[in-house]
Amino acid sequence: MLDQYKEKTPKDPTIRAKFNTYRFADYKDHVIDLLMRVTRVSVETVKITEAMKGAKRD
């Protein structure tokens, strides 16, 4: 996920000069929020799967 938000510099100098306006700092809060969501979903998924392992099956 972090790779998608990493700052990348275009190789073409014309494109770099005209369109290279992305700055990670502009999206830092969004990325942190996204990381927190992904982490929460992962933790909840582990809790659910552990509960399913311990559940009685008929």
C-alpha positions as CSV (number, residue, x, y, z in Angstrom):
1,M,0.0,0.0,0.0
2,L,2.8,2.4,0.9
3,D,4.4,1.8,-2.5
4,Q,1.3,3.3,-4.2
5,Y,1.8,6.6,-2.3
6,K,5.6,6.7,-2.6
7,E,6.9,9.8,-4.4
8,K,8.2,8.8,-7.9
9,T,10.0,11.1,-10.4
10,P,9.1,10.6,-14.0
11,K,12.1,9.9,-16.3
12,D,11.0,12.2,-19.1
13,P,12.2,15.7,-18.3
14,T,9.2,17.4,-20.0
15,I,6.7,15.4,-18.0
16,R,8.7,15.9,-14.9
17,A,8.7,19.7,-15.4
18,K,5.0,20.0,-16.2
19,F,3.2,17.3,-14.2
20,N,5.4,16.3,-11.3
21,T,3.3,18.0,-8.6
22,Y,2.7,15.0,-6.3
23,R,4.0,15.4,-2.7
24,F,3.6,12.7,-0.1
25,A,3.2,15.3,2.6
26,D,0.0,16.4,0.9
27,Y,-1.5,12.9,1.4
28,K,0.2,11.9,4.7
29,D,-3.0,12.1,6.8
30,H,-4.9,10.1,4.2
31,V,-2.2,7.4,4.2
32,I,-2.1,7.2,8.0
33,D,-5.9,6.9,8.1
34,L,-5.8,4.2,5.5
35,L,-3.0,2.3,7.4
36,M,-5.1,2.4,10.6
37,R,-8.1,1.0,8.7
38,V,-6.1,-1.8,7.1
39,T,-4.6,-2.7,10.5
40,R,-8.0,-2.7,12.2
41,V,-9.5,-5.0,9.5
42,S,-6.5,-7.3,9.8
43,V,-6.8,-7.5,13.6
44,E,-10.6,-8.1,13.5
45,T,-10.1,-10.8,10.8
46,V,-7.6,-12.6,13.1
47,K,-10.1,-12.4,16.0
48,I,-12.9,-13.8,13.8
49,T,-10.8,-16.7,12.4
50,E,-9.6,-17.6,15.9
51,A,-13.2,-17.6,17.2
52,M,-14.2,-19.8,14.3
53,K,-11.4,-22.3,15.1
54,G,-12.7,-22.6,18.6
55,A,-16.4,-22.9,17.6
56,K,-18.2,-26.1,18.1
57,R,-19.1,-27.8,14.8
58,D,-22.0,-30.1,14.4
